[in-house]
Every structure is written in structure tokens, then in C-alpha cells.
Amino acid sequence: MRENIMVIDDDEKITSMLRRGLAFEGYSVTTAANGLEGLKQMLVTEPQLIILDVMMPHIDGWEVVRRIRESGSEVPILMLTAKDDISDRVKGLDLGADDYLVKPFALEELLARVRVLLRRRTERPEQMNNRLSFEDAVLDLDTREVFRGEKLIELTTKEFDLLHLFMQNPKRVLSRDIIMEKIWGYDYSGESNVLEVYIALLRQKTEEFGHKRLIQTVRGAGYVLRGEN
């Protein structure tokens, strides 16, 4: 069965180009001209991946991402934007998008990112037990919930996967290359600072309310999950 990809974009030229390119690669493609239409079609088509424009009439792409994640769906979302501003990228990632691509873009790069996101969706991480813990942090693999003490921490899919990797390897320094391969795939060709953005977001959320830092930077080597010295 072919994987279904939904394209939500009000630009007919981009929608047409993506429909042809994705269909040529063997994907089934559904399109929507705005966010509201896309949200309605999702209930019927149940896409395996969504390519989502940011600037659209009625509701923008950020609101679409927010509603999708609030519904409990973990479908991978690749956002398209004409704005190459770090604050816009962080906003989309923080709301739950999995990747970002700035217009204009090469179709080959978009297809590469689609392959990575779909592969990550089908991979099943190794699970030794249902809960992982480190100091006062607890990660539940069944419910995909994270706690610091009694406080529930809301994480996006990618943030959860990143924390899961660290908690599978406590006190082990993980290089940038290892993390990128495990979380984004070895052929990821997206933003060079995507890892740094996610580390910052993960720290911000896990350190809220005065909790001490658990994810440490090891200069020249990578990152490690350990308490502060």
C-alpha cells in the first residue's frame, strides 16, 4: 500500500509541483488549499505525512500544527515557509512540527526529508522496559509522557525522541553525528543547527520551575545526560 502524503498549501503552483513530484516517487498525494480544509481531510485520508505551508488564509500553518498535536496525532509534519527567521522556525518546532524547509526549495531536498521523516515514523525504538528514569526525570514509553518530579512536561514528538535517546544512554557522551543519525537519519540534509535548536527547547522545558540542568554540553565532543557537577 502506497504511503499517503497530504500537501496543505494555498499556492497552486507549489501544490501542483509537489503532487507531480511525490506521485512520481510512488506516493499517494492528497491536497488541500487551506488549513481548515486540510484538517477536515485528515479525518478521512489519515495521511502518513503532512507537508504544510505557514502563511495561508483562514488559519495559518502554526495553528494547524497546534490543532493536530492537540488531537493526539503524531503524524510527521514538514513545514514550508518563505521566512528564513530562526524565531519562526523555533515557533513551528515548539508547536510540534518535525522539520522545516524554506522557500524556494529544491524538490530533491524535500523528497530526501520526506524519506527521513517516513523512515523515522516506521522505526520502532528498542524498549528494555516501559519507563526510563534519571534522577527526578521519568519517561514513560507507553504514554509518551515525561515528568520531572510530579510535574508533567509537554514535549513534541521529536523532543520526546531526543530525550529518550539521552535516557537510554545516561552519562554517555553522544556526539552530534550520532544524535543526528539516530533522530533525523543519516541522510538528513536540513538546517545545520536543528540539533542545537532542539537541545535549547528541551532544556527550556525540562528546566522549567527551577529544575536543574540534566543535558550538559561537552565542548568539542557532544552532549551528555548527567547532573550538574
ChimeraX attribute file (.defattr): number of C-alpha atoms within 10 A of each C-alpha:
attribute: neighborCount
match mode: 1-to-1
recipient: residues
	/A:1	5
	/A:2	10
	/A:3	12
	/A:4	19
	/A:5	24
	/A:6	23
	/A:7	25
	/A:8	27
	/A:9	25
	/A:10	19
	/A:11	13
	/A:12	12
	/A:13	10
	/A:14	14
	/A:15	19
	/A:16	12
	/A:17	12
	/A:18	19
	/A:19	19
	/A:20	12
	/A:21	17
	/A:22	18
	/A:23	15
	/A:24	10
	/A:25	9
	/A:26	11
	/A:27	16
	/A:28	17
	/A:29	21
	/A:30	18
	/A:31	21
	/A:32	20
	/A:33	17
	/A:34	23
	/A:35	26
	/A:36	17
	/A:37	13
	/A:38	21
	/A:39	16
	/A:40	11
	/A:41	16
	/A:42	16
	/A:43	9
	/A:44	8
	/A:45	14
	/A:46	14
	/A:47	19
	/A:48	20
	/A:49	21
	/A:50	25
	/A:51	23
	/A:52	29
	/A:53	28
	/A:54	23
	/A:55	19
	/A:56	18
	/A:57	13
	/A:58	10
	/A:59	13
	/A:60	17
	/A:61	25
	/A:62	24
	/A:63	15
	/A:64	21
	/A:65	25
	/A:66	15
	/A:67	15
	/A:68	19
	/A:69	17
	/A:70	12
	/A:71	9
	/A:72	8
	/A:73	12
	/A:74	18
	/A:75	20
	/A:76	23
	/A:77	23
	/A:78	22
	/A:79	23
	/A:80	23
	/A:81	19
	/A:82	13
	/A:83	14
	/A:84	12
	/A:85	10
	/A:86	11
	/A:87	10
	/A:88	15
	/A:89	22
	/A:90	18
	/A:91	12
	/A:92	23
	/A:93	26
	/A:94	21
	/A:95	19
	/A:96	25
	/A:97	28
	/A:98	20
	/A:99	22
	/A:100	25
	/A:101	23
	/A:102	17
	/A:103	13
	/A:104	10
	/A:105	12
	/A:106	10
	/A:107	13
	/A:108	10
	/A:109	14
	/A:110	21
	/A:111	15
	/A:112	14
	/A:113	22
	/A:114	22
	/A:115	15
	/A:116	18
	/A:117	23
	/A:118	16
	/A:119	13
	/A:120	17
	/A:121	14
	/A:122	9
	/A:123	8
	/A:124	8
	/A:125	12
	/A:126	7
	/A:127	10
	/A:128	8
	/A:129	9
	/A:130	11
	/A:131	15
	/A:132	16
	/A:133	16
	/A:134	17
	/A:135	10
	/A:136	12
	/A:137	19
	/A:138	18
	/A:139	21
	/A:140	15
	/A:141	16
	/A:142	9
	/A:143	9
	/A:144	16
	/A:145	15
	/A:146	24
	/A:147	16
	/A:148	20
	/A:149	11
	/A:150	10
	/A:151	12
	/A:152	13
	/A:153	18
	/A:154	14
	/A:155	20
	/A:156	20
	/A:157	18
	/A:158	22
	/A:159	22
	/A:160	19
	/A:161	16
	/A:162	20
	/A:163	20
	/A:164	19
	/A:165	17
	/A:166	22
	/A:167	21
	/A:168	16
	/A:169	14
	/A:170	17
	/A:171	17
	/A:172	14
	/A:173	18
	/A:174	19
	/A:175	14
	/A:176	14
	/A:177	12
	/A:178	14
	/A:179	18
	/A:180	16
	/A:181	12
	/A:182	14
	/A:183	18
	/A:184	23
	/A:185	18
	/A:186	13
	/A:187	12
	/A:188	18
	/A:189	13
	/A:190	16
	/A:191	13
	/A:192	9
	/A:193	9
	/A:194	17
	/A:195	17
	/A:196	11
	/A:197	16
	/A:198	17
	/A:199	17
	/A:200	13
	/A:201	18
	/A:202	21
	/A:203	18
	/A:204	13
	/A:205	14
	/A:206	24
	/A:207	16
	/A:208	13
	/A:209	10
	/A:210	7
	/A:211	15
	/A:212	14
	/A:213	15
	/A:214	21
	/A:215	23
	/A:216	17
	/A:217	14
	/A:218	12
	/A:219	7
	/A:220	8
	/A:221	11
	/A:222	16
	/A:223	20
	/A:224	20
	/A:225	22
	/A:226	19
	/A:227	14
	/A:228	9
	/A:229	3
